[in-house]
Amino acid sequence: DRIGELDREGANIERLLTAGVGINAEGGEFLEIIKKMVFQGKPWNEDNREHLIIELGDIMWYVAQATQALDIRMEDVLDTNIRKLSKRYPDGTFDAYFSENRAANDR
């Protein structure tokens, strides 16, 4: 089967799947809190702030699972992202033009 084949090729599919599903599930919980504040009148208070922090921690746990599956340090992921964004936004700030008009190899 394909999962076994990928595992034999060195991919840690079980951990990657756990990470991918977890990041999305916990991201949904994080967004649900924000949605309720924006659209349903949920207040901005310390309890809701703490709830967001807890959900963010869950997201980070799954991100850490992904880094383990990919055998890379979190710092390396962040450095890679900073390099990518520095190329995309040469002035160091967000620009809608560069966001929509990316270079061919910009992922």
GIUR-V916236 format. One record per residue. RES is the residue in one small letter. PSI is psi in degrees with one decimal (NA if undefined). OMEGA is omega in whole degrees, 0 to 359 (NA if undefined). D_FIRST is the distance of its C-alpha to the first C-alpha in Angstrom with 2 decimals. Layout:
# GIUR-V916236
{{RES & PSI & OMEGA & D_FIRST} {RES & PSI & OMEGA & D_FIRST}}
This chain:
# GIUR-V916236
{{d & 161.4 & 187 & 0.00} {r & -39.5 & 180 & 3.79} {i & -43.7 & 177 & 5.68} {g & -40.6 & 178 & 5.49} {e & -45.6 & 179 & 6.28} {l & -40.1 & 177 & 8.83} {d & -41.5 & 179 & 10.15} {r & -27.7 & 178 & 10.81} {e & -4.4 & 177 & 12.57} {g & -3.1 & 177 & 14.71} {a & 139.4 & 176 & 13.81} {n & 74.6 & 190 & 14.51} {i & -40.7 & 181 & 12.29} {e & -45.6 & 180 & 13.55} {r & -39.5 & 178 & 17.05} {l & -42.6 & 177 & 16.75} {l & -44.7 & 177 & 15.64} {t & -44.9 & 180 & 18.46} {a & -48.4 & 182 & 20.80} {g & -46.8 & 179 & 20.11} {v & -42.9 & 181 & 20.46} {g & -43.1 & 179 & 23.39} {i & -44.5 & 181 & 25.20} {n & -41.2 & 180 & 25.16} {a & -47.8 & 181 & 26.19} {e & -33.4 & 175 & 28.93} {g & -37.4 & 176 & 30.00} {g & -40.0 & 178 & 30.55} {e & -40.3 & 177 & 32.72} {f & -47.8 & 181 & 34.65} {l & -33.6 & 179 & 35.25} {e & -41.0 & 178 & 36.31} {i & -45.8 & 180 & 39.17} {i & -43.8 & 178 & 40.29} {k & -45.4 & 181 & 40.10} {k & -33.5 & 177 & 42.35} {m & -43.2 & 185 & 44.80} {v & -44.8 & 190 & 45.01} {f & -15.7 & 187 & 45.02} {q & 9.9 & 174 & 46.02} {g & 11.1 & 176 & 48.72} {k & 133.4 & 186 & 46.96} {p & 155.4 & 168 & 49.21} {w & 108.3 & 179 & 48.56} {n & 177.4 & 184 & 49.50} {e & -36.2 & 179 & 48.60} {d & -46.0 & 180 & 46.44} {n & -35.0 & 175 & 44.26} {r & -45.7 & 179 & 44.21} {e & -38.6 & 178 & 43.01} {h & -42.2 & 176 & 40.33} {l & -41.5 & 179 & 39.07} {i & -41.3 & 179 & 39.12} {i & -46.2 & 179 & 37.11} {e & -38.0 & 177 & 34.42} {l & -38.3 & 176 & 34.49} {g & -40.1 & 177 & 33.97} {d & -42.4 & 177 & 30.85} {i & -46.0 & 182 & 29.56} {m & -35.0 & 178 & 30.47} {w & -44.6 & 179 & 28.68} {y & -34.4 & 174 & 25.36} {v & -41.5 & 178 & 26.33} {a & -37.1 & 176 & 26.90} {q & -40.3 & 178 & 23.40} {a & -41.5 & 180 & 22.12} {t & -36.7 & 177 & 24.53} {q & -42.3 & 180 & 23.33} {a & -32.9 & 181 & 19.67} {l & -2.3 & 180 & 21.03} {d & 53.4 & 179 & 23.52} {i & 150.3 & 179 & 26.49} {r & 150.0 & 177 & 29.70} {m & -39.9 & 180 & 30.76} {e & -36.8 & 179 & 33.87} {d & -37.5 & 177 & 31.94} {v & -45.9 & 180 & 30.14} {l & -41.7 & 178 & 33.58} {d & -42.2 & 178 & 35.20} {t & -42.0 & 179 & 32.65} {n & -40.5 & 179 & 33.33} {i & -42.6 & 178 & 37.07} {r & -42.7 & 179 & 36.97} {k & -48.3 & 182 & 35.07} {l & -31.9 & 177 & 37.57} {s & -37.2 & 176 & 40.51} {k & -41.1 & 183 & 39.65} {r & -39.0 & 183 & 39.18} {y & 80.0 & 187 & 42.39} {p & -23.2 & 178 & 44.81} {d & -3.4 & 177 & 47.64} {g & 6.2 & 178 & 45.68} {t & 156.7 & 179 & 45.75} {f & 139.5 & 177 & 43.65} {d & 120.1 & 183 & 44.65} {a & -35.7 & 180 & 43.42} {y & -50.9 & 181 & 43.92} {f & -28.6 & 178 & 41.62} {s & -39.9 & 182 & 39.08} {e & -21.2 & 184 & 38.93} {n & 73.5 & 185 & 39.61} {r & 155.3 & 174 & 37.11} {a & 157.0 & 184 & 36.82} {a & -35.5 & 183 & 34.10} {n & 10.5 & 181 & 32.06} {d & 114.6 & 179 & 32.71} {r & NA & NA & 29.63}}
